[in-house]
Amino acid sequence: MTLRLLQHRADDGERSVIAAVGDAAHYVLGIDSVRALAMRAITEGVGLADVVDRCERGATVDLASELAAGRLMSPIDHDDPAHLVMTGTGLTHLGSAEGRDKMHRAAAEAEEAGAPQTDSMRMFLEGVAGGKPAAGETGQQPEWFYKGDGSSLVAPGAPLTMPAFAQDGGEEPELAGIYLIGPDGTPFRLGICLANEFSDHVTERHNYLWLAHSKLRQAALGPELLVGPPPAHVEGTSRIVRDGTTIWEKPFLSGEANMSHSLANLEAHHFKYALFRRPGDIHVHFFGTATLSFADGVVTDAGDVFEIEAAPFTLPLRNPLARAAVEPVVVRAL
């Protein structure tokens, strides 16, 4: 069975790493972060599971209880949040171009028959044709965006807060790859997490060139880091709960079997930049989604709760939606 790693902070602030296989979970003694565990694995030239096996086992853990108590952290972080980079790729999932294409056509008033393909549809079709190259070959590069650094990474259960100026706060249920850059600049994939990438779809709909503005938002990771080869097929459910009632729910699919790009191709086009191979840095890279409540006309509101769950992850990712207070910014000349 597949190893899952979690990060825990006790009520007194003490940090721990939890290893889970199936329904069994225990503390990993002598390790206080997944990053430290991964650095040790790189140094010793072994896998994460091997390092866990070499560490002394601590007490068993009831994961559901610890999640409910708010003691499970994001499964990855960095002592210096500036050295955790959050990025992502879009138009990577089969069918994901449909909603985006509708947005662009409406914005451009190009609904009549024979209208040319939008840039989104063209990029999506190019990904379908060349997003899964043979080993050793270069595939089609995907849409890419920057989300922020570690200061924008929200813990399971914590609010996803949209800025005061945001026009929308919408969920994006997907998978995220977690990477650590080794001492020689080699990127190591530690595993994948369930994720809510969280975007401003109204801003994006107004003008696709505002995609960058729509993506500079917080994001949340599910509490579990799934170690080992990512599953080819992931099937889950995304829902929005308002005042205890589910107002929207829909299944979503991810994994390479449901994508127009291979993970290797997405990774190659991200890490081809030397800037993203700085030793010691953590990268959280969101792989995209095809399922959005926004595409179904849902308008979210502060207090709504986003819920995302999918096997083989055993714990859900839940985050309430909040809106930040207005923060006036004054630029001063020196």
N, C-alpha and C positions, 0 to 999 in steps of 0.2 A: 504494500500500500504506500501511497505517496506521503512524503514528509511535508508538514506544514510548520512554519515558524511564526511566532507571535512575539510582540514586545509588551511588557507589563510594567506598570508603575504602581507600587504599593501606596497606601495612604500616607506613609511617612516619606514618600519620594524615592524610595529605593527602586532601582530598575532591575529587571530580569528578562531573560529570554525563555520562551516556552516552546518545547518541541511537541508536536502532536502527530499521531498516526492513527487513522480511524477515529474511534471514540476515546482513545487514551491520550492523555496529555500530561507532561511533567515539566518542572523547571529544569533548566540546564545550568548547573552550578559553575561558577567561575566566569561566566560571560554575562555582560550587562547590555549588549546591543547586538542586533543582527549584523550591523556593519563590522563590529569587532570580530564576530564569528566568521564573517566572510574574509576579512583580512587575514585571519589565522589560516583559513583554508587555502588562500592564495599562497601564503608564505610556506605552508607545508606541502603544497602541490597536491592537495586532495579535494574531495567534494565536501559540500556542506554537511551532508548526512554522515560522512566519515568523521568530521570534527565533532558532531553531536554525539556519535557513538563513543568517542574517546573521552568525553566529558562525564563527570560524575552526575548521576541522576538525583534530582531533588524531589520534593513532594509532588504528588499528583495534583492536577488542577481541574476544576469544573469551569470550562471555558464559557459556557452560557452565563453562569453566575458572575464571572469576572467581567464579562461584557456588559451585563445589566448594571453592575456596580460602577461602570465607567473607568475601570482600571486597565483596559486594553488600549494601547496606543496604536498609532499607525505602525505597520510592521517594518518600516524603514525610516530612518532620519539621519541627520548629521549634526555633530556638535556645533558646526558653523552653518546655519541655514543657507548662507550664500553659496555653499558648495554642494547643495542639492539642486539639481536642475530639472524642472518639469517641462516637458514638451509633448507633442502629439502629432498624429497623422489623421487626416480625414479622407473620405471617399474611398475607404479601404474595404468596406463590407458589401457583399452582393445585395443589391437593392437599396443601398444607402444613398445613391445619387437621386432617387426619385423625389424624395422630399426636398432636397437641396435644389434640384432642377426646377421644381414648381416655384420655390421662393424666388429664384433668379428670373424666371420668365414673367412672373407677376410684377416684379420690380422693374423689369425692362419693358413691360407692356408688349410682349412679343408672343402672344398666345395664338395668333392666327396660323393657319395651316402653312407649312413650308418654312416656318421660322428657322433660322440657323441654330445649330447646337450651342448651348451655353458652354462657357469655359468649364463649368463643373462636370457636365455630361461628357465633354471631350476628355477631361482628365480621368474621369471614372472609366471610360471605355479604353483609354490607353493603359490604365492599370489592369483591367481585365485581360488585355492582350499581352502585356509584358510585365506584370507584377509578380510572377512566379517563375523567375529564370532558373535554368539548370545550375547546378553547383559550379562555382567558378565564373559564372557569367554575370554581367551587370544588367539588372532589370530596370523597368521604368521607375523613375523617382515619383514619390507620392506627394500629395499636398502635405505641408509641414507647418507647424505653428509652435510658438513659445508660450508657455502658460505662466511661468513665474519661478520663484525659488522655494526653498524649504519653508519660508515664512508663510506661504500660501497653502501649505499642506495641512488639512484639517483631520483631526482624529475621528475614529468611529464614534457616532453619537453626538459629536459637537456640531454646532450650527454651521451651515454653509451660508456665508454672509455676502450678499451682493452689495456693491457700492451704492451710495445714495443716488448717484446719477444713472444707475442701471435702468434699462427699460424692461428687463426680463431676468429672471433667475430660473434657468431650466436644467433639468437633469440630463445626463448622458451616461447610460449604463454600459460599461465596457470593461475590457481587460487592460491592465497596464504592466509593462515589463519593468523589472527593477534591476539596475546594473550598478556595479562598482568598478571603477577604473583602477587597474593594478599599478604597481610601482613603475612598470615599464610602458605604461600607456595602453595596455590591453584591456578592452572592455569585457567584463565577466557578467553574464546574466545570472542573477541569483534565483530568479523565479518570476512568477506572475502573481498579480493581485486582482481581486474584484475592485472596480473603481467607479466613482461618479465624477466625470470630468467637468461638469457644471459650466454652462456658458450663457451668454446673452443672445438668444436667437432673434429677438426683435431688432437689435442693433445690426446683426449680420444680415437680416432680411432687407433692411433699408438700403444697404449697399455692400456687396460682397467684399469690396476693398476695405471694409471695416471689420473683416474677420479677425484681424489682430486685436482690435479693441474688444471684440466679443469674447475672446479667449483669455484675456488678462483677468482672471478670476481665481478664486480658491478652487480646490479640488479635494476629494476625500478618497482614501483607500480602505478597502475592507480590512479587518484585523489580521487576516491570514496571508502569509506569503507561501505560495505553492511551489515547492522545490522540484527540480528535475525537468524533463522535457514537457513543454506545455501541451495540454490535451488538444487534439485537432478539432474537437467539437465540444462546445460549451453551450448549454441551454439554460436560460434563467428567466426570471420574472422581474419586471420593473413596475413599481406602483407609486401612486401619490395618495397620501392619507391626510384628510382635512377634518379636524375636530372628531377624530376617531372613525371616520367613514372613508372608505376607499373611493376616490372620485375618478381614478383612472388606473388601469392595470393592463399590461401587455407583455407577452413573452418576447425575449430577445435571444439572438444567436450570435456566437462569436467563435473564435478559434479558426485556424487556417482553412478548414473545410468550408467555412462560410465567408471567406474573405477573398478579395481579388488580388491581394498581395500576400506573399509569404512573410513570416516574421523575419527571416534572414534578410529579405530585401529591404524591409523597413529599417532594420538595424544597420544594414550596410549604408543606406543613404543618410542615416543620422550620424553614425560614428565615422563617416568619411571626413568629417571636419575635425581638424586637429584640436580645435577649441573644445570639443566634447570628449577628448581623450586625456584630460588633465588628471594625473595620478591622485587618487584619494577621493575624487568626486563621486557622488551618487547621482544617478539619472533615473527619473521616473518618466517612462514614455508611454503615453496613452495610444492604444491601437485603433480607436475609432468604434463607431456604433452604427446601426441601421434603424434604431428604435428611439423615437423622441415623442414625448407627450405634446410638445409644441406642434409637431406635424399633424396632430389630431385636434388642434384648436384649443388645447388646454391653456388657461392662463393661471399661472401659479401665484400664490400670495404668501406673505410672511406668516409663519406658523405651520405651513404645510410640511409634511414629513416625507422625504424621499426614502423609499425602501428598495433595495436591490439584493437579490439572492440568486445563487446559481451553484449547482454541483459542478465540480467536486469540493467547492468551499462549503464548510459546514455552518458558518456563521453569516448572518445577513449584514449588510451595510445600511445603516439608518442615519440620516442627518436631517434635522429640521432646517427650514429656510428662514433666513433673517435678512433684514436690510440695515445697513450701517447708517449712522447719523451723518449729516453733512459735515465735511471737513474742508473748510476754506484753505486754499493754498496761496501763499503770497511768495512770489519770486523776488528776491532782493538783489540789487546790484552791489558789488563790492568795489 
